[in-house]
Amino acid sequence: MHNPQGPAQLRYVRHATRNPKPAWITGLDLGQRKDHTALSVIELTWQERGQCKIDYAWLYEPQFVLRGLERVPLGLSYERIHEIVAEKMQILEERIVRQTNRAAPAQELIIDAGGPGPPMVDRLKRSLKKSVKITPAIITGGKSENTLTKGYISIPRRSILTRLVQMINAQILRCPVDLEGWDEFAREFCEISAESSQPANSRSHDDMVMSTGLAAWLATRDVPQLIPGSADNDGTTYGFVNKPIF
């Protein structure tokens, strides 16, 4: 999938301080009887590109890369899923560290916390490293995003998918050519209905797309300059030239 207008002109994100911190953002989509539980890990790093000669802000090019895709096998009891998720997150961490030759940075997890989600959130808080920040999200059919009690947030499903499509279309999100699970993700992505925000047919899955969409949503909430077409206070519109994900 390519932007018919071509890649956006390269602009840089401005930071008042030097060396913005890298991060790993993991999206977790909880499955049901017929759907997998899926994890997606996005890595956000920053490449320094000098200093603005006008206001002396430090300029950085964000590197936004899909590093990991994992599915939990169907049929597992919910009593086991939090343990499997913790194990898979550890495996993904070791794999990414090995591939990138970089230490693990700060980690955040955003979890689909609807339905059986709240008990899973509590179990994950016990199973994961204490340093992992967990954001529980209620996915809705509404139109607005809201902050709820006890750290929960609500996000329209359409917003998650629209943001992901925007980032892919604008060539902001990249991935390694040999990423495991890529074929399943691409198949899911192509079968998502833009009109209904649901898989095109009842046999389709959307777990990897939703887990990736959740991770992308959280990353852009923390760094809004990553949203295609976003503008800084001075009106500068940001876009990033990267290798297309499709």
Secondary structure as the mmCIF struct_conf table of DSSP 4:
data_model
#
loop_
_struct_conf.conf_type_id
_struct_conf.id
_struct_conf.beg_label_comp_id
_struct_conf.beg_label_asym_id
_struct_conf.beg_label_seq_id
_struct_conf.end_label_comp_id
_struct_conf.end_label_asym_id
_struct_conf.end_label_seq_id
TURN_TY1_P TURN_TY1_P1 PRO A 4 GLN A 5
BEND BEND1 PRO A 7 PRO A 7
HELX_LH_PP_P HELX_LH_PP_P1 ALA A 8 LEU A 10
STRN STRN1 VAL A 13 HIS A 15
BEND BEND2 ALA A 16 ASN A 19
HELX_LH_PP_P HELX_LH_PP_P2 PRO A 20 PRO A 22
STRN STRN2 ALA A 23 ASP A 29
HELX_LH_PP_P HELX_LH_PP_P3 LEU A 30 GLY A 31
BEND BEND3 ARG A 33 ASP A 35
STRN STRN3 THR A 37 GLN A 51
TURN_TY1_P TURN_TY1_P2 LYS A 53 ASP A 55
STRN STRN4 TRP A 58 VAL A 72
HELX_LH_PP_P HELX_LH_PP_P4 PRO A 73 PRO A 73
TURN_TY1_P TURN_TY1_P3 LEU A 74 GLY A 75
HELX_RH_AL_P HELX_RH_AL_P1 TYR A 78 THR A 100
TURN_TY1_P TURN_TY1_P4 ASN A 101 ASN A 101
STRN STRN5 ALA A 106 ASP A 112
BEND BEND4 GLY A 114 GLY A 114
TURN_TY1_P TURN_TY1_P5 GLY A 115 PRO A 116
HELX_RH_AL_P HELX_RH_AL_P2 GLY A 117 SER A 127
BEND BEND5 LEU A 128 LEU A 128
TURN_TY1_P TURN_TY1_P6 LYS A 130 SER A 131
STRN STRN6 LYS A 133 THR A 140
BEND BEND6 GLY A 141 LYS A 143
STRN STRN7 ASN A 146 THR A 147
HELX_RH_3T_P HELX_RH_3T_P1 THR A 149 GLY A 151
STRN STRN8 ILE A 153 PRO A 156
HELX_RH_AL_P HELX_RH_AL_P3 ARG A 157 ASN A 169
TURN_TY1_P TURN_TY1_P7 ALA A 170 GLN A 171
STRN STRN9 ARG A 174 ARG A 174
TURN_TY1_P TURN_TY1_P8 VAL A 177 ASP A 178
TURN_TY1_P TURN_TY1_P9 GLU A 180 GLY A 181
HELX_RH_AL_P HELX_RH_AL_P4 TRP A 182 GLU A 191
STRN STRN10 ILE A 192 ILE A 192
TURN_TY1_P TURN_TY1_P10 ALA A 194 SER A 196
BEND BEND7 SER A 197 GLN A 198
STRN STRN11 PRO A 199 PRO A 199
BEND BEND8 ALA A 200 ASN A 201
TURN_TY1_P TURN_TY1_P11 SER A 202 ARG A 203
HELX_RH_AL_P HELX_RH_AL_P5 ASP A 207 ASP A 222
HELX_RH_3T_P HELX_RH_3T_P2 PRO A 224 LEU A 226
BEND BEND9 ILE A 227 ILE A 227
TURN_TY1_P TURN_TY1_P12 PRO A 228 GLY A 229
STRN STRN12 ALA A 231 ALA A 231
TURN_TY1_P TURN_TY1_P13 ASN A 233 ASP A 234
HELX_LH_PP_P HELX_LH_PP_P5 THR A 236 THR A 236
STRN STRN13 THR A 237 THR A 237
HELX_LH_PP_P HELX_LH_PP_P6 TYR A 238 TYR A 238
#
